[in-house]
């Protein structure tokens, strides 16, 4: 077999904010069903309890008031560099996936200038001007899209090493009067990737991506608070939850199957499915439909590790954070071994979906 260039993950890093927010803290929130449609305050306990039953989220992490997204992106980068021991000056690309820029606690306007990637590169004190730093807004699928772009760079011969970070502070853009705010959290994850020449397939074997903007771009948007009495003109993250659920359960399995077909592999070959942690019920429905499509029978126990119960939905950070926790041995009964076939998949605003088939080195 002739040799070719493959993209391999040298290691990962992450930053989990120390502030843990339990579901009980939402019991005093004044929720609205929609714009100017308040919920019955006496039903707050029922709202929170049903939310937990559906999403499995018990707690989530928020950054402290003085911290912004580029800060936690930097911390995840430091963690990955320490674990891999690589020379930071050897990086050809530094990609930061996010969707809102730096949003301060006292000013919810998005700050994108300079780019978050430029801020991280500067604070890492990387001197190499050939290390190209850029941001990637692609919904919750942004980190994985950065990995896919890196694979193209490597296979074209344009680069040999890259850092891809996913970081978000969704607590700064969630409406405290919207029940969906209980989904969102903060966090950052990072992976360092390297081009490797090998005869046997290793690392990224195939990937697939789709963007359904025509009919689905409006499933997530930025809008005013549901509470008309809230002062200011801040915009908050909004979504059409039922429609998004239906879209994800229908389309994500198709994209995963497409990526497996490209690699010439079957779902039965897969050891782990590392999926964006958006909603436990939705993820389980996606996995079930995926196995139904492949007709591979019963879903293996532990094939889809979850962190959403204690970390919530941190958007672009969920997949790299999940990967880092597994590699560090911090998820009970979860590991990835040499030769394991892993699926990494995500769906997010756009709507965008991607899937990567990866053979662990």
Buried (B, 14 or more C-beta within 10 A) or exposed (E): EEEEBBBBBBBBBBBBBEBBBEBEBBEEBBBBEEEEEBBEEEEBEEBBEEBBEBBBBBBBBBBEEEBBBBBBBBBBBBBBBEBBEBEBEEBBBBBBBBBBBBBBBEEBEBBEEEBBBBBBBEBBEBEBEEBBBBBBBBBBBBBBBBBBBBBEBBBEEEBBBBBBBBBBBBBBBBBBBBBBBBBBBBBBBBBBBBBBEBEEBBBBBBBBBBBBEEEBBEBBEBEBBBBEEBEEEBBBBBBBBEBBBBBBBEBBBBBBBBBBEBBEBBBEBBBBBBBBBBBBBBBBBBBEBBBEEBEBEEBBEEBBBBBBBBBBBBBBBBBBBBBBBBBBEEBEEBEBEEEBBBBBBBBBBBBBBBBBBBBBB
